[in-house]
Amino acid sequence: MQERPASSRVGVRNRVPAADTPAAQRDGQHRGRVRRAAPAGLAARAPELRQRIVIEGVRPEVDEGRFPARCIVGENVTVEADIYADGHTAIAANLLHRQAGAGRWTVVPMQPLGNDRWRAAFTVKQLTQHEYTIEAWLDPFATWRDDLARRLEAGQDVAAALLIGAELIGEAARRAPEGRAAALRRAAARLAGKGRRSALVKAAQGRRLATLMREYAPQAGRAPRHRRVLQVAVDVPKAAFSTWYEMCPRAVWSGAGLAPSADPPEVGHATLRDCERRLPYIAEMGFDVLYLPPVHPIGRTHRKGKNDAIKARRGDPGSPWAIGSEEGGHKSIHPELGTMADFQRLVARAQAFGIDIALDIALQTSPDHPYVKEHPQWFRRRPDGAVQYAENPPKKYQDTYPLDFETDDWQALWQEMKSIFTFWVQQGVRIFRVDNPHTKPFRFWEWLIAEVKRECPDVILLAEAFTRPKIMYHLAKLGFTQSYTYFAWRNTKQELTEYFTELTQTPVRDFFRPSVWPNTPDILTDYVQHGGRPALAARLVLAATLSSSYGLYGPAFELGQRKPREPGSEEYSNSEKYEIKHWDIGRADSLREIIARVNRARRDNPALQSNRSLRFHHIDNDHLIAYSKQTEDAGNVVITIVNLDTSHRQSGWLGLPVEDWGLAPDEDYQVHDLLSDARYTWRGGRNYVELDPQVVPAHIFRLRRRRASLAGWEFD
């Protein structure tokens, strides 16, 4: 039925003044009523008020479009929305996308998922910001086709319905360019003419006709759109899949040999050239990012001693995070490490091994930093005139000064902080681990990251912000590429399941990329302290398979260092934050072999290189956790089972959704353990597993399907 405006008749109490002109007033009186004038603004809002389509629940849409979603080059961006209208008229919808600032949109038809949910996707092919929105319209032709199908099913006469379809097609023909208009006119004439009913119906339901009608329907080109144009920030692939190894460069001492079996009486200060000699070791374990704590000169005033002692002894090297001395500040290399040329050489040599150097950026200074003398206004002072050193009660950092981002000279300070990043970019660094970003203003980071990314879009920034969840998430929205997580303190099956479901299956995943670390120089958890080698191996597998980006602090991790400074502390005893340590990386009990196998599994299986498919599975033992990841086509499926009990053998029955992976409920398939190289034949979705933590506390199974071969049946 054709829709008409509501009746203009009104009751006496609701009567409105007649139109302004005397003629109109006379005309209204002559007809026996007063003509109703349009309410003020109604005509101006007519396009808005006459829209019947609702577009809502768009995902990804971060904070109603305030911040961009995130993706990597080559990734599909899947967009979903709730789209509906009043009545029963069919709806059509398009996803529109383009590079930010481009003139023309690329159009992708959206497909209904059911319950008024729609979906489409586009692939980002350039390392530049993209944008997208949604348009939708009432689709008379699709409505007509549905109506025609129902009439045919009911056995009704469809002669009149075919004529209505011909009219709709003719209207579309008037909108189409000549070549396609001719095809539409032929289709309209065929429906309006005479012929066998079956042939006419087949022509009406053809796919080619539906495509043309969608493109040139009466509302196409002026369909209502979502109220926002949304943004996608695009990063390099390593932003989503990376494997980090943290190493203190001054501890890579070589002496007479790379790894003597006992600590020498005096351990020398290593150099960047020594770091080069450690690259094969790191590459063999499968790491592609080498993260170095600050490499700058270290202050002497209030220098910390061994185990964070307030007073340093003679020869104590101090904390690398107490940045700055008479030798320079954030843009200088510690003289004992070498020169800037040595650093550039290390960057180049690492790249030859497929490793990127990640540099620590800590926006703080020692009392001896040149900034303190050159820009005293950048530091907050106590009532006695002394500069306020850093504190996080009860912790005190007497060897560092925090910068005052609220200073009246804030613009000069911000520009100088930006110049630190751009300086190291010029030295070949593209990855930065940012120390304590949650202690600096949000707006500063939003500005700085945008500025740095505009000049160097392939930069990756990891936020080291162990703080409240909303602050961690907000920093990610502001532009941090990756973020540390609470993984280190999530130990039980329930804790791990709930936390990683939040990170990977809720809107958090649209902007927050987790970087998972079992240990850091500041984090030695109770689980690792008391769980020994089985705990280290279990946390390794969990980190590497739950998250597509993870890291280890070594060699402390692979050599099993787990003695705390004192009971109840998460600080390492004799931490290399305050002394130069010597590591015997050739020890027979090193975890380097299992680390290499785990990282090889990550490299060889695309399923482990993303977080979006993570799915937890039922296993009837709370000491065992099971989950899987898969590629979009389920061509690569990896199932991980970990024994969280570091002392006892545990077993259980595992349930898997084999039908979702294209397997029949009673079909045989093989699971290949990428840690032990063992292979097991399983059938269906319920199978038995058993893990002894003293042997290997985990399985990383790659699913292999049966296929026919010349020798009979075998697994791919």
Secondary structure by P-SEA (a helix, b strand, c coil): cccccccccccccccccccccaaaaaaaaaacbbbbccccccccccccccccccccccccccccccbbbbbcccbbbbbbbbccccccbbbbbbbbbccccccbbbbbbbbbccccccbbbbbbcccbbbbbbbbbbbbaaaaaaaaaaaaaaacccaaaaaaaaaaaaaaaaaaccaaaaaaaaaaaaaaaccccaaaaaaaaacaaaaaaaaacccccccccccccbbbbbbbccccccbbbbbbccccccccccccccccccccccccaaaaaaaaaaaaaacccbbbbcccccccccccccccccccccccccccccccccccccccccccccccaaaaaaaaaaaaaacbbbbbbbbccccccccccccccccccccccccccccccccccccccccccccccaaaaaaaaaaaaaaaaaaaccccccccccccccaaaaaaaaaaaaaacccbbbbbcccccaaaaaaaaaacccbbbccccccccaaaaaaaaaaacccccccccccccccccccccccccccccaaaaaaaaaaaaccccccccccccccccccccccccccccccccccbbbbbcccccccaaaaaaaaaaaaaacccccccccbbbbbbccccccccccccccccbbbbbbbcccccccccbbbbbccccccccccbbbbbbcccccbbbbbccccbbbbbbcccccccbbbbbbbbbcccccccc
